[in-house]
Structure formats: structure tokens, C-alpha cells
Amino acid sequence: MQEFLVAAKPDLMEARTAWLGTLARERRLAALTVEAYERDTRQFFQFLTGHCGGAPGLKEVADLRPADLRAFLAWRRKDGVGARTVSRGLAAIRSFLRHLERRGLANAAGAAALRSPKLPKSLPRPLAAGDALRVVSAGEQLAEEPWIAARNAAVLTLLYGSGLRISEALGLTAGQFDRGEGAIRVTGKGGKTRLVPVLPVGLRAVAEYRRLCPWHLPADGALFRGARGGPLDPSIVQREMRRLRSALNLPDSATPHALRHSFATHLLARGGDLRTIQELLGHASLSTTQVYTGVDTSRLLDIYDSAHPRA
């Protein structure tokens, strides 16, 4: 991809800065999403610099036609970028153009009329129940330091036992477990909070980690700590999962996030209803949760056989 020192004129860059601030403050999008949208629009400006023969400004963006946007999508695909990334880039451009349209600076109709790339259908890849239990077992952890092994087991137990994302688990504070209650309040995507139950085995895992941890854990401080006492980095959890995956001979799909998929899939297999699972996962839409019905087809067939009057 060709890089340009000046990707856009000052008026366009200022408008983009204001839009990114709106995404973070008013729409409360996750920091990683805002970062991705910044990158997508920067790449779009780089494309326009070559496409228009110079750094674009608000005027060039206001004059965009659907054909220009299709050329950008083709340019991205030519670089070998996948359909999901291209689709997210188009979503970023649409959001930016709508922001400009509300201020009378552009027309977003062309971007709205453009069809997004067709995304390949993919299903979550959960672990088998037995493999998930091995991954979260304290006895299977590979760290030599007992407190680090206990920490890893506690984090992974919360991912599988409560369906947390890594960011949610690492965002927990010590004070949330001081009372030993069976539920915690979790802050998820978009700053939304939800109440999540913690199984007794999860409470015991956290308690064991806290007993062994050599660092002071104030009530309002990060619960999970790295080897030097700072907040635990997600990459450390991912690295430990890779080590476990190799030691336990698990597939490459066995990632920390796969434990969250396993949580939902195994609940569904044991009779959990989609609405409850939606609430536990913190999904904004039921359609996001419905993907798990495609994973557990055996359970659906059992329900059909037992419930249909002609079965």
C-alpha cells in the first residue's frame, strides 16, 4: 500500500478528529473499535490522495460518488484484505459521512446505497466440555510460580465459567470479590454493565490466587496482576493459552475467547434458553447469540425428536 506524508487537508483531518471524539464520548464505542475506525479512514484518505491526484479535503469527500467508493473497496481487496476487514472499513466511512452530513458538509446517500461485501458464514468453535475443564484446572497450568499458575487458572475459569471476555476479566477489581458473593457486575462493550453469576469453583479459584499473590491488591485496583505487579496484559493470557494448547494437544481454535464460546454452547446444550444466554454474554441483539444454535445441532435434533407430535 502506497503511503503519503499528508493524507488529507486540514479541514478534513479536523472533521475526522471531531468524529472520532464523538464515537468515544457520545456513542461510547470500545477503544479498539475507535482505533480501527481511525485506521480505516486513514487508509481511505490515502486511497483518495492517489485517486483524486492530491490530498483530499471536505470538498473532495462531499463530491464522492458510489463509483469512487467501489474503487476504494476494490483497491483494498487487491491488497489481499479479507471481506470482514473491507466491510468494517466501509462501515467506518459510512459513519464518518453521516457525521459530515449532519453538519451539512457531505451527502452520505452514496455510501448508504453501496452494498457491503458478502461475508463468509462462520460458526464459533468451542472446546469439548472435557477439554475446557482441563484448560481451567489449576493442576494443568504450566507456570512454575504457584501464584502465577493460580492466577492463570482463575482467569481462565472466569472466561469459561462466567462467559467473560478477556478485557472484562482483566478489568475486574479485587473489591468485587471481597464479599464472596455469587455474582459480579461486569463492564462490557460500549461501557454497558451486566450482572454475571460466578460459580463456586470460580470463587475458589479467585480466592486461591489472592491467597498466593505476592502483590497488594487494593479494593479499587486491578484484581489480576502481571509478574512485576502491574495490571495483567491480555497478551500474557493468550500466550499461556497457546502453551496449554500445545501441552494438552488441543486444536488451534482453542483460544481464550473460545472459552466464552464454550460457555454459551455448553449452556445451550444443557437446556439454557437463548434469551438468558444473551443476557449473560452481554449481547445487544439476540441475533448475535443465535449463532450458537448452529453449533449445537445435536441438541436441536433431540428437541425435535422429543417434542414434535409426528416424530
Order of alpha helices (4+ residues) and beta strands (2+ residues): alpha-alpha-alpha-alpha-alpha-alpha-alpha-alpha-alpha-beta-beta-alpha-alpha-alpha-alpha-alpha-alpha
